[in-house]
């Protein structure tokens, strides 16, 4: 018997629901008819009018589960951190538009906002900055780890391992444990040491001595100094570069329930410590469909240049379903109009290249590629636009950050978001371990054969039995 969803009269009036009830609580009900039996499910609404059918009691009341591969229609939590309207190209952290935060705030202010819920007052920012500063060193025993990594190790492998190993060197079991450091200290350590770990990884890869973090230096200037100073030459931080980097980090700071953030939540829901939860997020971010795309974009642009491919040829490759090639830095699960982060990064990239009088042929190729793709029927039909990764790598290149460290830069930016989501999840009542279900499509129960009676099902045996 067919299953259908009915929306009764009462549910039709949800648009006029009292905004006071738009806090994720039920505003109405939905009737669901399964095999002739009607069930009533709550319809909930968020503060921006987003609606969801609350199916948390679905299996208990109907015996069915929902099925949504890739979680394209599944909300896994209620969250007050970030709002995205993918159709309108809106991104807000705690209600503040990304355009305002990116141009008026600093990365540390935004980190505070995401983690604590509001922009800091002067004294709060001072305290937060001091916490970041006083937790910038890593345990010296961790240097043995840095000494043991081969120079060509991928920096994301080094970063994720080093972040997990923070839980070896610092007491970091679940935040409720008596011996554990406070959440604030763990958060400050992560925000701060990710810079130190990233810079140490780079220095080791080029065989240079490590440069330690400094006091009374801005978040980004400290990182740039650790990356580019040497015993023979002190790096002078260019304020334009410092500002550009700060903005790029802000833009990456959170993006609600993406692959890495939902990984941090899922892993953290087992009540493992914050460092290990973030380590899992780092591994998820590394993939080329997620944060790894920024490295792939530059490698793609570089290949286009080296192989002398025309833009037309490149688009044809991306459209060819027989070819695994994709236009990296294009497309997004949520943004179906434009990615506001991409627009901001493109502008910043243009400004920085001009200011530093850099002529980057890859930037020109990127502009041409974007222009052609946005006019192409394939990309228009599928609503594929440049995403945050399309231009971010070009900024990192202009700053002098090596290509294989681009995803590390994304991770540095995303750190406050991951921490904020981990905290929000732990503060949620009732607390639930994350545990999706499945539709099993394997063998039904069968009789166990002893080893001597098992049949070989190799391709060869099929041919042999046929001949
Ligand atoms: N180049 C060519 N075709 C594409 C691309 C692309 N970059 N992205 C999507 N498509 C096509 C895809 O083949 C499919 O076509 P069809 O309908 O004919 O089968 C259609 O567009 C829908 O794509 P999808 O893969 O089903 O969409 P999704 O929402 O599952 O995936 C995505 C989103 C970001 C993984 C995907 O667009 C992609 O692989 N992009 C390239 C990698 C990339 O830039 N990733 C960074 C994402 S932004 C940073 C972050 O937050 O992670």
Boltz pocket constraint, residues with backbone or C-beta under 6 A from the ligand:
constraints:
  - pocket:
      binder: B
      contacts: [[A, 255], [A, 258], [A, 288], [A, 289], [A, 290], [A, 291], [A, 293], [A, 318], [A, 319], [A, 325], [A, 326], [A, 327], [A, 328], [A, 329], [A, 330], [A, 331], [A, 332], [A, 333], [A, 334], [A, 382], [A, 384], [A, 387], [A, 388], [A, 389]]
      max_distance: 6.0
